[in-house]
Amino acid sequence: MYTHFLDHPIFHKASEVADSMGYPAFVIGGFVRDCFLERQGKDFDIVVVGDGIQYALNLAKALNKSNGINVFKNYGTAQIKYDDIEIEIVGARKESYSSESRNPVVEVGTLEDDQNRRDFTINALALSLNKNNFGELLDPFAGIEDMELQTIRTPLNPDITFSDDPLRMMRAIRFATQLNFNIYPDTFEGIKRNAHRISIISKERISDELNKIILSKKPSLGFNLLYEAGLLQLIFPDFCRLRGVDVIDGKGHKDNYYHTLEVLDNISILSVDLWLRWAAILHDIAKPATKRYEPGEGWTFHGHEFKGSKMVKRIFTSLKLPLNEKMRYVEKLVLLHLRPIALTKENITDSAIRRLMFDAGEELDDLMLLVRADITSKNENKKRRYLENYVIVEAKIKEVEEKDHIRNWQPPISGEEIMKVFNLLPGKDVGVIKTAIREAILDGIISNTYDAAYQLMLDEGIKLGLQNQS
């Protein structure tokens, strides 16, 4: 018996309601799996052999949450919100699928039918909630053994599991990545055979699973499994184009696919931010399009940062990722990722640092994290040199910021003030003066102060033949 897993008041109420209705009831799936893996689970899935919706209504009443229940009659399910816990209740069911949809035809079934429809053995574990066998484990597919073996395996023939609901292929790889499990060979072969079926899944659902892989501790594990399974080629072909090395005159270049995954793993140690991780994924995405062999120079990727930043919107659109400030953030980091280290190829001037800080703005710290993660050379001398250069740029940024206060810079003189002083309407002259002030501050010609900017505004106004009206 595993009654210690069920010490939450919800389960005791669920048990009372089930017994009062004469229904066998079970907590099943992810919560049970996470208990055995000693992970915290907040969502409870309860299956009853009976009318799931009526049971849910009775449970909500017993929990004093009658106003916190959502009923989905078409699916025969209900959700109860209890503090920060979400309880999902369903009547035991069996499912059948058409070849064109992952939405099943649902019929009333037994607990065995319900466990058969589960995606993986580790998600088919159930604990009884009834008083006479409270906490008894039902494990028909040896899910506990698979957890001990750290294996993801389907309960039924994988061709049935994955063809019925192809999103389960992404979920298999996601679980393997999150838990650092292997995928059982027969199950993985089933993914490879059914990879083409992913085409019936919406881009939103695919991206949701992909993002969960990206947010795992070591995302490269998931990307490599997706590629080996033949899924990555279908859902993210731009990334697959990074693979491979060309050799001309005995000269090759690094494999940008593996380099990018190393950068992604590096950034994942430094940050849990999804969009910074996406910037790592896309920072070299235009290298295949910009790759050239120059005799005497070797392989070049000139302008890949500019072209890559332009590719972000198309990729985000294709994957149904948000086309908002998150996308613009990724675009900016892709565009600027070469700038910090490039500054060390010449004497680093305060002006160059100011411009970097101005262009990066609020994303400067994240940009520097990306640059640090991008140092992956296998040549230890080159790696040490890059790291030393990185430290130099970091120190220079700190020095200039303390002196000039350029971080997240706003001009000391606004366009409204320029219009007021010279009695102007919005137009070209206002832009000329604002640009002159900005450039003078970034170049260190004037200090980053109101008085210095005001005097330069007057001087620029005279050049333009404007009259001071103040």
C-alpha positions in Angstrom: 0.0 0.0 0.0 1.2 3.5 -0.8 -1.1 5.4 1.5 1.7 7.9 2.3 1.4 9.3 -1.2 -2.3 10.1 -0.6 -2.1 12.1 2.6 -3.6 15.2 1.1 -7.2 16.0 2.3 -8.4 16.0 -1.4 -7.8 12.2 -1.6 -9.6 11.5 1.6 -12.7 13.5 0.4 -12.3 11.8 -3.0 -12.4 8.4 -1.3 -15.5 9.3 0.8 -17.4 10.5 -2.3 -16.4 7.4 -4.3 -17.6 5.0 -1.6 -20.8 6.9 -1.1 -21.6 6.5 -4.9 -20.4 2.9 -5.1 -17.7 3.8 -7.7 -14.2 2.4 -7.9 -11.9 5.5 -8.0 -8.2 5.9 -8.7 -5.6 8.6 -8.9 -3.7 7.9 -12.0 -0.9 9.2 -14.3 1.6 11.9 -13.7 1.0 12.4 -10.0 1.6 8.8 -9.2 4.7 8.7 -11.5 6.1 11.8 -9.8 5.5 10.3 -6.3 7.7 7.3 -7.2 10.3 9.6 -8.8 10.3 11.8 -5.7 9.2 14.8 -7.7 6.6 17.3 -6.6 3.3 17.0 -8.5 0.5 19.5 -8.1 -2.1 18.2 -10.6 -4.2 15.2 -9.7 -5.9 13.0 -12.3 -8.8 10.9 -10.9 -10.5 8.1 -12.9 -13.8 6.7 -11.7 -15.6 3.6 -13.1 -18.9 5.4 -13.4 -20.4 8.8 -14.2 -17.3 11.0 -14.0 -19.1 14.3 -14.3 -21.6 13.4 -11.5 -18.7 12.2 -9.3 -16.9 15.5 -10.0 -20.0 17.6 -9.0 -20.3 15.6 -5.8 -16.6 16.0 -5.0 -16.6 19.7 -5.7 -19.5 20.0 -3.2 -17.6 18.0 -0.6 -14.6 20.2 -1.1 -16.7 23.4 -0.9 -15.6 24.2 -4.4 -19.0 24.1 -6.3 -18.1 27.4 -7.9 -14.6 26.2 -8.8 -15.6 23.4 -11.2 -15.5 23.4 -15.0 -17.5 20.6 -16.8 -16.7 19.5 -20.3 -19.7 17.3 -21.3 -18.4 16.5 -24.8 -15.3 14.9 -23.3 -17.0 13.5 -20.2 -14.4 15.3 -18.0 -14.4 18.0 -15.3 -11.8 20.1 -13.6 -11.9 21.4 -10.0 -9.5 24.2 -8.9 -8.5 23.7 -5.2 -6.1 26.4 -4.1 -3.1 25.9 -6.4 -4.0 22.3 -7.3 -6.0 21.3 -10.4 -8.0 18.1 -10.1 -9.1 16.5 -13.4 -11.8 13.9 -13.1 -12.9 11.5 -15.9 -15.0 8.4 -16.1 -13.0 5.4 -17.2 -13.2 5.1 -20.9 -11.8 3.5 -24.0 -10.9 5.4 -27.2 -10.8 4.8 -30.9 -9.2 7.1 -33.5 -9.6 8.0 -37.1 -6.4 8.3 -39.2 -6.9 12.0 -39.8 -7.3 13.2 -36.2 -5.8 12.8 -32.7 -9.3 13.5 -31.2 -10.7 10.1 -30.2 -14.2 8.7 -30.2 -14.8 8.0 -26.5 -16.9 5.2 -25.0 -17.5 4.1 -21.4 -14.9 1.6 -20.3 -13.2 -0.1 -17.5 -10.1 0.9 -15.5 -8.2 -1.6 -17.7 -9.5 0.2 -20.9 -8.4 3.5 -19.4 -4.9 2.3 -18.6 -4.6 0.8 -22.1 -5.2 4.2 -23.6 -2.3 5.8 -21.6 0.7 6.9 -23.5 3.5 5.3 -21.5 3.8 2.6 -18.8 5.1 5.1 -16.3 1.9 7.1 -16.8 -0.4 4.1 -16.5 0.2 3.7 -12.7 -2.9 4.0 -10.6 -3.5 4.1 -6.8 -6.9 3.1 -5.4 -8.9 5.7 -3.5 -11.6 3.4 -2.1 -11.5 2.7 1.6 -11.2 -1.1 1.4 -7.9 -0.9 -0.6 -6.8 2.7 -0.2 -3.4 3.3 -1.6 -3.2 -0.1 -3.5 -1.0 0.2 -6.6 -2.3 -1.1 -10.0 0.6 -1.5 -12.4 -0.5 -3.7 -15.3 2.4 -2.7 -17.6 5.3 -2.9 -15.2 5.7 0.9 -15.0 7.6 0.7 -11.7 10.1 -1.6 -13.3 10.5 0.8 -16.3 11.1 3.6 -13.8 13.8 1.6 -12.2 15.3 0.9 -15.6 14.8 4.6 -16.5 12.9 3.6 -19.7 10.1 5.2 -21.6 7.9 2.4 -23.1 4.4 2.3 -24.5 1.8 0.0 -22.8 0.5 -1.3 -26.2 2.0 -1.8 -29.6 3.8 1.5 -30.3 2.4 1.7 -33.8 -1.1 1.9 -32.3 -0.1 4.3 -29.5 1.7 6.7 -31.9 -0.5 6.4 -34.9 -3.6 7.1 -32.8 -2.1 10.2 -31.2 1.2 11.3 -32.9 1.8 14.0 -30.3 2.8 11.1 -28.0 6.0 10.8 -30.0 7.0 14.3 -28.9 5.9 13.5 -25.4 8.1 10.4 -25.3 11.1 12.4 -26.3 10.2 15.2 -23.9 9.9 12.7 -20.9 13.1 11.1 -21.9 14.8 14.5 -21.9 13.3 15.8 -18.7 13.9 12.6 -16.7 17.2 11.6 -18.5 15.5 8.3 -19.4 16.1 6.0 -22.4 13.4 5.2 -24.9 12.8 1.5 -25.1 14.2 0.3 -28.5 10.8 -1.1 -29.8 9.1 2.2 -28.7 11.8 4.3 -30.5 11.5 2.3 -33.6 7.7 2.9 -33.5 8.4 6.7 -33.3 10.6 6.4 -36.4 8.0 4.4 -38.3 5.3 6.9 -37.5 7.2 10.2 -37.6 5.2 11.3 -40.7 2.0 11.2 -38.7 3.1 14.3 -36.8 1.6 16.3 -39.8 -1.9 15.9 -38.3 -0.8 17.7 -35.1 -1.3 21.4 -34.8 1.9 23.6 -34.7 0.8 25.0 -31.4 0.9 21.6 -29.7 4.1 20.6 -31.3 5.8 23.9 -30.2 4.4 23.4 -26.7 6.2 20.1 -26.4 9.3 21.5 -28.1 9.5 24.3 -25.6 9.3 21.8 -22.7 12.3 20.0 -24.2 14.1 23.4 -24.6 13.4 24.2 -20.9 14.8 20.8 -19.7 18.2 20.6 -17.9 20.0 19.4 -21.0 18.0 20.2 -24.2 20.5 18.7 -26.6 19.4 15.2 -25.5 15.9 16.0 -26.8 17.1 17.6 -30.1 19.3 14.6 -30.9 16.4 12.2 -30.2 14.1 14.2 -32.4 16.7 14.1 -35.2 17.3 10.4 -34.8 13.6 9.7 -34.9 13.1 11.8 -38.1 10.8 14.3 -36.3 13.2 17.3 -36.2 13.5 17.3 -40.0 9.7 17.6 -40.2 9.0 20.2 -37.5 12.2 22.3 -37.7 14.0 21.8 -41.0 15.9 25.1 -40.7 17.8 23.7 -37.7 18.6 20.4 -39.4 20.3 22.4 -42.2 23.0 23.3 -39.7 24.3 19.7 -39.7 27.3 18.5 -41.5 30.8 19.7 -42.5 32.0 20.7 -46.0 35.7 20.3 -46.8 37.5 22.1 -49.7 41.3 22.0 -50.1 41.5 20.0 -46.9 39.8 22.8 -45.0 36.5 22.1 -43.1 34.4 24.1 -40.7 32.8 23.1 -37.4 29.5 21.3 -37.5 27.1 24.1 -36.6 24.4 21.7 -35.5 26.5 20.3 -32.7 28.0 23.7 -31.9 24.5 25.2 -31.5 23.4 22.4 -29.2 26.5 23.0 -27.1 25.6 26.7 -26.9 22.1 25.7 -25.9 23.3 23.4 -23.2 25.7 26.1 -21.9 23.0 28.8 -21.8 20.7 26.3 -20.0 23.2 26.1 -17.2 23.2 30.0 -16.9 19.5 30.8 -17.4 16.0 29.2 -17.3 14.6 31.9 -19.7 12.9 30.2 -22.6 13.5 33.0 -25.1 17.2 33.4 -24.2 17.4 29.6 -25.0 15.6 30.3 -28.3 18.2 33.0 -29.1 20.9 30.3 -28.5 19.1 28.0 -30.9 18.9 30.6 -33.6 22.1 32.5 -33.1 23.8 30.8 -36.1 20.7 29.7 -38.0 21.8 31.6 -41.1 25.2 30.0 -41.4 24.1 27.5 -44.1 22.7 30.4 -46.2 25.9 32.6 -45.8 28.5 29.9 -46.0 31.3 30.6 -48.5 34.7 29.2 -49.2 37.3 31.9 -49.9 40.7 30.7 -51.2 43.4 31.7 -48.8 40.8 32.6 -46.1 38.9 29.4 -45.7 35.2 29.1 -44.7 33.3 32.3 -44.0 29.8 33.1 -42.8 29.8 36.9 -43.4 26.6 38.6 -42.3 25.0 35.5 -40.8 23.9 37.5 -37.7 22.0 40.0 -39.9 20.4 37.3 -42.1 19.7 35.2 -39.0 17.8 38.0 -37.3 15.7 38.4 -40.4 14.9 34.6 -40.3 13.5 34.7 -36.8 10.1 36.0 -37.7 9.6 33.3 -40.4 10.6 30.6 -38.1 8.5 31.9 -35.2 5.5 32.1 -37.7 6.1 28.6 -38.9 6.2 27.2 -35.4 3.3 29.4 -34.2 5.5 31.0 -31.6 4.5 34.5 -30.4 5.2 37.3 -32.8 5.5 39.9 -30.1 8.2 41.4 -27.8 9.5 37.8 -27.2 10.3 37.4 -30.9 11.9 40.9 -31.1 14.0 40.0 -28.1 15.3 36.9 -30.0 15.9 39.0 -33.1 18.0 41.5 -31.2 20.2 38.9 -29.5 20.7 37.0 -32.8 21.7 40.3 -34.5 24.1 41.4 -31.8 25.7 38.1 -30.7 29.0 38.8 -32.5 29.4 42.4 -31.3 31.0 42.0 -27.8 33.9 39.7 -28.8 34.3 41.5 -32.2 35.2 44.6 -30.2 38.3 43.0 -28.9 39.8 42.7 -32.3 40.7 46.3 -32.1 41.5 48.7 -29.3 38.2 48.8 -27.3 37.1 52.4 -27.2 34.6 53.9 -24.8 32.6 54.9 -27.8 32.3 51.3 -29.1 31.2 50.1 -25.6 28.7 52.9 -25.4 27.2 51.9 -28.7 27.0 48.3 -27.7 25.2 49.3 -24.5 22.9 51.6 -26.4 22.0 49.0 -29.0 21.6 46.1 -26.5 19.6 48.2 -24.0 17.8 46.1 -21.4 19.0 42.9 -23.1 22.7 43.7 -22.5 23.1 41.2 -19.6 21.3 38.4 -21.6 23.5 39.2 -24.6 26.6 38.8 -22.5 25.3 35.4 -21.2 24.7 34.3 -24.8 28.2 35.4 -25.8 29.7 33.5 -22.9 27.7 30.4 -23.9 28.9 30.7 -27.5 32.5 30.1 -26.5 32.8 26.4 -27.4 36.1 26.0 -29.2 37.9 22.6 -28.8 41.2 24.5 -29.3 42.1 25.3 -25.7 44.3 28.2 -26.7 41.6 29.8 -28.8 39.0 29.1 -26.0 41.2 30.7 -23.4 41.8 33.8 -25.6 38.0 34.2 -26.2 37.3 33.9 -22.5 40.0 36.5 -21.7 38.5 38.8 -24.3 35.0 38.3 -22.8 36.3 39.3 -19.4 37.9 42.4 -20.9 34.6 43.5 -22.5 32.7 42.8 -19.3 35.1 44.9 -17.3 35.0 47.7 -19.9 31.2 47.7 -19.9 31.2 48.1 -16.1 33.7 50.9 -16.3 31.8 52.9 -18.9 28.5 52.4 -17.2 29.9 53.7 -13.9 31.3 56.7 -15.7 28.7 57.6 -18.3 25.4 55.9 -17.2 24.6 54.7 -20.7 22.7 51.5 -19.5 19.1 51.6 -20.8 19.9 55.1 -22.0 17.3 57.7 -22.6 18.3 61.0 -24.3 18.6 64.0 -21.8 16.6 66.1 -24.2 13.3 64.9 -25.5 11.7 65.6 -28.9 9.0 67.5 -27.2 11.5 69.9 -25.6 13.2 70.5 -28.9 9.9 71.4 -30.5 9.0 73.7 -27.7 12.4 75.6 -27.7 12.3 76.1 -31.5 8.5 76.3 -31.9 8.6 73.3 -34.3 6.0 70.7 -35.4 7.1 67.1 -35.6 9.5 66.7 -38.6 12.9 66.3 -40.0 14.7 69.0 -38.0 13.6 67.5 -34.7 15.1 64.2 -35.8 18.3 65.8 -36.9 18.9 67.5 -33.5 18.0 64.3 -31.5 20.4 62.3 -33.6 23.2 64.8 -33.2 22.8 64.7 -29.4 22.7 60.9 -29.3 25.8 60.6 -31.5 27.7 63.2 -29.5 27.1 61.4 -26.3 27.9 58.0 -27.7 31.1 59.3 -29.2 32.1 61.0 -26.0 32.1 64.5 -27.5 29.7 65.7 -24.8 28.9 64.3 -21.4 25.6 62.4 -20.8 24.1 65.4 -18.9 21.1 67.7 -19.5 23.2 70.9 -19.6 25.6 69.5 -22.2 22.8 68.2 -24.4 20.8 71.4 -24.1 23.8 73.5 -25.3 24.4 71.1 -28.2 20.7 71.4 -29.1 21.0 75.2 -29.3 24.2 74.9 -31.4 22.5 72.4 -33.8 19.5 74.7 -34.0 21.7 77.6 -35.2 23.2 75.4 -37.9 19.7 74.6 -39.1 18.7 78.3 -39.0 16.2 77.8 -36.3 15.2 80.6 -33.8 15.3 79.9 -30.1 11.7 80.7 -28.8 12.4 80.0 -25.1 
